[in-house]
Amino acid sequence: MCDLHDVSHILWEVIQLKPDCSLEEHFYGTATVGERGQVVIPADARKKFGIHPGDKVLVMGHPTGGVVLCKIDAMREFASTFMDVLQRLETNMAEPEAISNKK
């Protein structure tokens, strides 16, 4: 059976969090909202995340009141990887049941 440690380890792989990352590594500066609601994403952030003119981004609200931008392609990749991991978890959970049903 898949235990909580296995689940958290797999999810950790999926979202690729690094415990030694500092907040400063994820801070790219500030931006001002223009009259038409436009915001310029700082160049360092665009470079790091491969955001280019014409790319589509999702604009999502964060529970704390902020806004999160995510490239649609990156979200598709995350969702695909997440679904693969979910499938592995379901398979791992089903295997012990199949073994116990054979006894």
DABELWO-V329848 format. One line per field, one symbol per residue. ss: DSSP state (~ for helix, > for strand, _ for the rest). phi: phi as a letter, one per 30 degrees, with the letter a starting at -180 (. if undefined). burial: + if it has 9 or more other ideal C-beta (glycine too) atoms within 8 Angstrom, else -. A space follows every 10 residues. Layout:
ss->???
phi->???
burial->???
This chain:
ss->___~~~~~~~ ~~~~~_____ __~~~~____ __________ __~~~~~~~_ ______>>>> >_____>>>> >~~~~~~~~~ ~~~~~~~~~~ ~~~~~~~~~~ ~~_
phi->.dcedddddd dedddhdcdc dcdedcccjb bcddecidbc deedddddci cbejdcbdcb dcedjcbccb dddddddddd dddddddddd ddddeddddd ddd
burial->-----++--+ +--+------ ---------- ---------- ++--++---- +---+-++-- --------++ ++-++--+-- ++--+--++- -++------- ---
